[in-house]
Amino acid sequence: MKHTYDKEVDILNIQLEEKPSWECTESGNFILDFDKEGDLIGIEVRQASKVFTGKTKKILEEGLVENKKSLLAKA
């Protein structure tokens, strides 16, 4: 699984599997990518800082990589 967050456009991308996207479905702030077999392979969250609150929002604002290391150290 890979993820990126672009602060400038406020979009969080979560790639669950590295497969070509066959079909996309949009629902509100979410775009779901599916492969040819119909399995979910990716999620795009538009206006992510407004969708998520609390600790998740803080992680987005401070940066995913830095917080991931911090959260793993606390576990």
C-alpha positions, 0 to 999 in steps of 0.5 A: 500500500502506498499513499501520498498527500498533496497539501496544495490541492488537498488530495489524499491518494491511497494505492492499495495495489499496483494494478491498472485502473479499469473503472472509477466510481465517484461518491462525494469527496471520494473516487474509488478505483477498481481493477478489471476483476472489480477489486478495489485498488485505490482511493482518492480523497478530495478536500481531505483536510475537511473530510478527516478530523482529529488525529487523522487531520493532524497527520495530514497537516504535519505530513504522512511520512513523519507521522507514520514513523512517530506512530510506529515508534509509539506502538 
